[in-house]
Amino acid sequence: MKHHSGRGFTLIEVLVALTILAVALTAAMRALGSMTESSASLQQRMLAEWSAENHLSDLRLAKRWPAPGVRGADCSQGGIPLYCEETVSGTPNPAFRRVEVAVYPSAADKSVRLAWLVTIVPDETRNIF
C-alpha cells in the first residue's frame, strides 16, 4: 500500500468545507433579507406616525371645534401612500373633544394600523377673555 504524503485537501474535506460555507451564506442572506424587510416596515410606520402628528398639529393650529364623527383623507408622506382616519367623540367635559387619528396603508386596507394617536381638543370659542 502506497502512502501519499502530499499537501492538500481530499475531495471529502473540500465538500464538507463547501457545505459549511453554503449553510453560513444561506443564513447570512436570510438575516439580511429579514433586516431589509424590517427596515422598510419601520420606515413606513415612522412616516405614518409623522402623518398622524401633522394631522393633529393642523387641527390644533386651525383652532376649530371638530364635529363628532369619523372622517378620512389621504395623508401620504415621503412618497408612501397612507390613509388617515380621524374619529372625534365627546368627553365628560363638554368643553373638550377626544380626537383619534389612525393611519393605514390605504382606505381599502385597514387590516394593519400603522400609527394611532389620541389627543384632547379644547373648544377655543368658549375661551373668551
Secondary structure, 3 states (H helix, E strand, C coil): CCCCCCCCCCHHHHHHHHHHHHHHHHHHHHHHHHHHHHHHHHHHHHHHHHHHHHHHHHHHHHCCCCCCEEEEEECCECCECCEEEEEEEECCCCCEEEEEEEEECCCCCCCCCCEEEEEEEECHHHCCC
